[in-house]
């Protein structure tokens, strides 16, 4: 069996694994969004607003990365079923 000679069951298992990873990345993105919201609420009465703004930027950046990962994992899952 060569590089592209995987069976349909193997491709389906790979697609399922990539879909699971995408779900985890979606969950992580939601957690980062909640973290950013928490820092936004804190910002009003903060003793160090610069630190809170930094944490907001970091959480939002992490959220965007997790969302991009989820999209990539979903594309890979779809391609795992097509290619083979």
C-alpha positions, 0 to 999 in steps of 0.5 A: 500500500502506497502513500495514497492507498489508504482504505475508505475506513482509514480515511473515515477514521482520519476525518473523524480525528480531524473533526474531533480536533476541530471541535477542541479548537472551537471549544478553546476559541470560546474559552479565549473569547470568555477570557477576553470578555472577563478582562473587558469587564475588569478594565473599568475599575482596573488599577492597571488598565494597560495590563488588562488591555494587553491581556485582552489583546492576547486573548483575542489573538489566541481566539483568532488562532484557535478559530483558524486552527478549527477551520484548517482542521475541518478542511483537512477532515473534508479532504481526508474523505476525498483523497485516497 
